[in-house]
Amino acid sequence: ALAEFQGKLYAGMWNETGLQVFSSTNGSDWVPSIESGLDSPNILRECSLEVIGDTLYLIVQNDVTGLEVWKTVDGKNWVQIANNGFGDSNNIWSYYDSATVSFMNKLFVGVINWANGGEVWSYDTQKYIFLPLVIK
């Protein structure tokens, strides 16, 4: 996952130590923003980054309890704003950056749900609520 935020390039990735997010001011030298998978051993590979206004959002895969959404306003301190797959632990991941987008000051997240079919969720940054838009 890649996103430009506050004049820096952010890259989200996963390896055997867990989820990692790094930032760079020049595209060559990288500084860690997240190194330990946000202290959750269940966060896995797929992640996406999306910017809305002065906030960077991170959507991460969690096969055990359902996908999670985190946000930061400074690139260092992350706050979880959604967990448990929006109330359905079968909503385990979003397809990298391909299934997340900002539109009209809202975060849209398409999720993989092998039990009930794909879903699209919207987060209104002004009302702080996630609502399902499409469930199949």
N, C-alpha and C positions, 0 to 999 in steps of 0.2 A: 504494500500500500504506500502511496506517495501523496503528499499534500504540501502546498506552500502555506505557511502560517507565520504572521508577524515577521516577514522578511527572511524566514528560514525555510529550508526544505526538510520535511519530516519523512522518515521511512519507517514503516512498521514491518516486522518480520518475526519469524518463529524459528527456533532451533532447539536442540536438546536441553537447553537451560530454560526454555519457555519463551513467552512473548517478549519482544524487545522493540523499543521505539527509539530512534536516533534522530538528531537534528544537525543540520549543517548550514553555515552561512555562505559557503563557497562551493558546495557540491563535492568536495574532496576530503575535508576534515570533518569528522563526525563526533558528536557528543551524546552520551546516553541520556534519554529522557525517562525510559522505563527499561530496566534490565532484568527484573525478576518475575515477569509475568503477572504483575500486580498482586503478588502473593497468593495466586490461585493456581493450584496444580492442574486444574481441569481446563484452563484456557489453552486452546490448541491453535493450529496453523492459520486458518483464514482470519484475516483482519482487514478492516478498511478504515480510512481516515477521511474526514469531511470537515470543511470549515464553513461556519455560518457566523458572519459578523466578527466578533472578537473572541470566538470560541472554537476550539478544535475538538472534534468528536472522534472517538475510537470505538468501533464495533468489533467485538471479538467472539470467536467460536468457543462454545462450551458444550461438549457432548453429554455432560452429566446433568447439569441443572438448566441448560438453555442459554442462548447467547446473552451477552452482556454489552451495555453501552456505557462508556466513560466519557468525561469531558475535562478539558483544561482551559484556563484563560491565560496561563503563563508558560505552558510547555513543560512544566516541572511537577506541579501538583495536580493529580488526577482525582476526580470525584465520580463515583459510580452513580448513574442516573436511571439505569434499568438493568434488571437481572431476571433470571428464571425464564428466559425466552418470552418476555412480555406476558407472563402468566401461563405459558405452555412450554414445558421442558422439551417438547418435540421440535420447537423452533431453535435449532442448534447453531445455525450459522447463516451468514450472508455471503454471497459469492464475491469475495474480495471487494474492490472498489466498483466493480461492475454493477452491483445491486444496491448501492447507496448514492444518494444525491441530495443536494440542497436545492430547494425550490420554494420561492415565495416565503423566505425566512423560516422554512420548516425542513426538518431532516426526514427523508424518506428511506426506509430500509426494507428491501425485499429479503425474505428469509426462506431457508430450506426447511421443510417440515415433511419428513418421509412418512409420517403417520397420517396426516390430514391434508397434505398438499401445500403448495407454496402460499405465502401470505405477504402482503405489503403493509407496513406500519408507518405511521407519520408521528413525528414529535414536534409539537408546536413550542418553539423556544420562548414564546411569550406566556404560554399557559402551563408549561411544564407537565405535559401529559402525552402519553403514547396512545394512539387509537388505531385499530385495524381499519384499513381501507379496502383491501381485497383479500378474501379468504376463499381458497378453492380446495 
